[in-house]
């Protein structure tokens, strides 16, 4: 998919990339990488399905699609929802790397990819809640 204009016919990013199908493919390409990543796997549950489903709802809404996440779970409150998890700069970067690889896999290219990645990068950095070398005594494995 080579979508290069984020404003083509005033479409949202969600619409520009192909809507629900593309978000679903992105999430499906993303989570196998996350659960295989040595820095990320420890903070995710064994059954990734509920996380995958929430991510689909969130990304749909985040990129201008229907407000699916808010309808089901209320305001995203991302930082608060992620606070129980040890999120370091290293983990945020690993998360973004997995997302880049997923974008590559589904063929997301051009300006729309750059726009989406920049929004995700800002969000990932906002989720950081611990220094890389700081242990979290409340983190249960």
C-alpha positions in Angstrom: 0.0 0.0 0.0 1.6 3.3 -1.0 -0.6 6.0 0.4 1.3 9.2 0.3 -1.1 12.0 1.0 -2.6 12.4 4.5 -5.1 15.0 3.3 -6.3 13.3 0.1 -9.9 14.3 -0.3 -9.9 15.3 3.4 -9.7 11.7 4.5 -8.7 10.8 8.0 -5.5 8.7 8.3 -7.8 5.8 9.1 -9.6 6.2 5.8 -6.5 7.0 3.9 -4.9 3.6 4.8 -8.0 1.5 4.1 -9.8 1.6 7.4 -10.6 -1.4 9.5 -8.9 -4.0 7.3 -5.6 -2.2 7.4 -5.7 -1.5 11.1 -6.5 -5.1 11.7 -3.6 -6.2 9.5 -1.2 -3.8 11.3 -2.2 -5.1 14.7 -1.9 -8.7 13.5 1.6 -8.0 12.2 2.6 -6.1 15.3 1.7 -8.4 18.2 3.7 -11.5 17.2 6.8 -9.2 17.3 5.9 -7.8 20.7 5.5 -11.1 22.4 8.7 -12.4 20.8 10.7 -9.3 21.8 12.8 -10.0 24.9 12.3 -6.5 26.3 8.6 -6.4 25.7 7.3 -9.9 26.4 7.7 -9.6 30.2 5.2 -6.8 30.5 2.5 -8.5 28.3 0.1 -11.3 29.3 0.5 -14.8 27.9 -2.9 -14.4 26.2 -2.3 -11.4 24.0 -5.8 -11.5 22.5 -7.4 -8.9 24.8 -4.5 -6.6 24.4 -4.6 -7.0 20.6 -8.3 -6.3 20.6 -7.9 -3.1 22.6 -5.1 -2.0 20.4 -7.3 -2.4 17.3 -10.1 -0.3 18.9 -7.6 2.3 20.1 -5.7 2.7 16.8 -9.0 2.9 14.9 -10.0 5.8 17.0 -6.5 7.4 17.3 -6.2 7.6 13.5 -9.6 9.1 12.9 -11.9 6.1 12.6 -15.0 5.5 14.7 -14.6 6.0 18.5 -14.6 2.3 19.2 -12.3 2.4 22.2 -14.1 5.1 24.0 -17.5 3.5 23.4 -16.3 0.2 25.0 -13.8 1.4 27.6 -14.3 5.1 28.1 -11.6 7.8 27.6 -8.3 6.1 26.7 -6.3 7.7 29.6 -3.2 6.1 28.1 -0.7 7.1 30.6 -2.8 6.1 33.6 -3.7 2.7 32.0 0.0 2.0 31.3 1.3 3.2 34.7 1.1 -0.3 36.3 3.6 -1.5 33.7 7.3 -0.9 33.8 7.8 1.2 30.6 11.3 2.5 30.0 12.8 4.4 27.1 14.3 1.1 25.9 10.9 -0.6 25.9 9.2 2.4 24.2 11.9 2.2 21.5 11.4 -1.6 21.2 7.6 -1.1 20.9 8.2 1.5 18.1 10.6 -0.9 16.4 8.0 -3.6 16.4 5.5 -1.1 15.0 7.9 -0.1 12.2 8.4 -3.8 11.3 4.6 -4.3 11.2 4.2 -1.3 9.0 6.9 -2.7 6.7 5.1 -6.1 6.6 1.8 -4.7 5.6 3.3 -2.3 3.1 2.4 1.0 4.8 4.5 3.7 3.0 4.9 7.3 2.3 3.7 10.4 4.1 0.8 8.6 5.8 3.2 6.2 7.4 5.5 9.0 8.5 2.5 10.8 10.0 1.2 7.7 11.8 4.7 6.8 13.1 5.3 10.3 14.4 2.0 10.2 16.3 2.8 6.8 17.8 6.4 7.9 18.7 5.1 10.9 20.6 2.6 8.6 22.4 5.2 5.9 23.2 7.5 8.5 24.7 4.7 9.8 26.8 4.1 6.3 28.2 7.7 6.1 29.7 7.3 5.9 33.5 10.6 4.5 34.7 14.3 4.9 34.0 15.9 2.0 32.0 17.9 0.7 35.0 15.2 1.3 37.7 13.6 -2.0 38.9 9.9 -1.9 39.6 9.2 -3.7 42.9 5.5 -3.9 42.2 5.9 -5.7 38.8 4.7 -9.3 39.2 5.8 -11.9 36.7 
